[in-house]
Amino acid sequence: MGIPENAAGIYRRVSQALKRSSKPANEVRLIAVSKTFPAETVAGAMDAGLYRFGENRVQEIISKYKELIDRSSVIEPDGNRAPVEWHFIGHLQTNKVKKLLEVPTRYIHSVDRLELAIELDRQLQKRGESRDILIEVNTSGEESKSGVAPERAIQLAREVAGFSTLKIKGLMTIGRLTDDAEVTRACFSNLRRLSDRVREDGIDRVEMSELSMGMSGDFEIAVEEGATMIRIGTAIFGGRGWKI
Ligand SMILES: *Cc1c(COP(=O)(O)O)cnc(C)c1O
């Protein structure tokens, strides 16, 4: 199947999951994870009306952003014009921050440590800019995953909130890779509860309106648990072969 059919299938499954949900988000935004696919494939997705793209490597997001800079908006299937958004969703090394900021990202989903926030703030100060960010939380307990430990998340949010260039909009997580749907669900419901606790903490300038959770294999569970952004690669673009 092609990208338009795949996207339509995802929208249909999202609306069904929303009906089953006891805590549905007002809106679930689809982020098409285009990592490893060339700019022409992204251009094809734009022709199909997709306009939010997620990338996990700094060099790759910069080169696609630059290649597609003339396509700053997209016509959706309903005829509306929507601005193209670039989302950085991968692990971010401190020494790549300066490069990443060449892209006017809509959200950086993966702020997971203070040193990273310090460098983002330093480089953003120089540019006279700010960015909307999410705090990435490791809800699966897997050591290989990035993300702050849940018990440290509120403390990190307090620290990051001190930087006027960084606007915390919510939390992000990667669900545990497992066949057990209830284990996956626990990752997502834990993230939602954590975001409620951060909100109750009432930290100045911290908004907890976004929950970025759910990928091709588990997005329906994430939507049932309140996701506002789902990050979908394989189910839109097909397999990436051996690449992550
Ligand atoms: C690759 C990736 C995705 C998308 O994964 P699929 O299983 O292909 O949908 C989502 N989030 C992050 C952080 C990723 O790296």
The ligand as a Tripos MOL2 file, in Angstrom:
@<TRIPOS>MOLECULE
LIG
   15    15     1     0     0
SMALL
NO_CHARGES

@<TRIPOS>ATOM
      1 C1         11.8970    5.1500   14.9140 C.3       1 LIG1
      2 C2         11.1510    5.8290   16.0040 C.ar      1 LIG1
      3 C3          9.7430    5.8620   15.9920 C.ar      1 LIG1
      4 C4          8.8860    5.1890   14.9290 C.3       1 LIG1
      5 O1          9.0080    3.7920   15.0020 O.3       1 LIG1
      6 P1          8.0750    2.8150   14.1190 P.3       1 LIG1
      7 O2          8.0520    1.5690   14.9140 O.co2     1 LIG1
      8 O3          8.7440    2.6740   12.8080 O.co2     1 LIG1
      9 O4          6.7460    3.4570   13.9990 O.co2     1 LIG1
     10 C5          9.1130    6.5400   17.0220 C.ar      1 LIG1
     11 N1          9.8020    7.1550   18.0070 N.ar      1 LIG1
     12 C6         11.1530    7.1500   18.0470 C.ar      1 LIG1
     13 C7         11.8430    7.8440   19.1620 C.3       1 LIG1
     14 C8         11.8640    6.4830   17.0500 C.ar      1 LIG1
     15 O5         13.2000    6.4830   17.0970 O.3       1 LIG1
@<TRIPOS>BOND
     1     1     2 1
     2     2     3 ar
     3     2    14 ar
     4     3     4 1
     5     3    10 ar
     6     4     5 1
     7     5     6 1
     8     6     7 2
     9     6     8 1
    10     6     9 1
    11    10    11 ar
    12    11    12 ar
    13    12    13 1
    14    12    14 ar
    15    14    15 1
@<TRIPOS>SUBSTRUCTURE
     1 LIG1         1 GROUP 0 **** ****
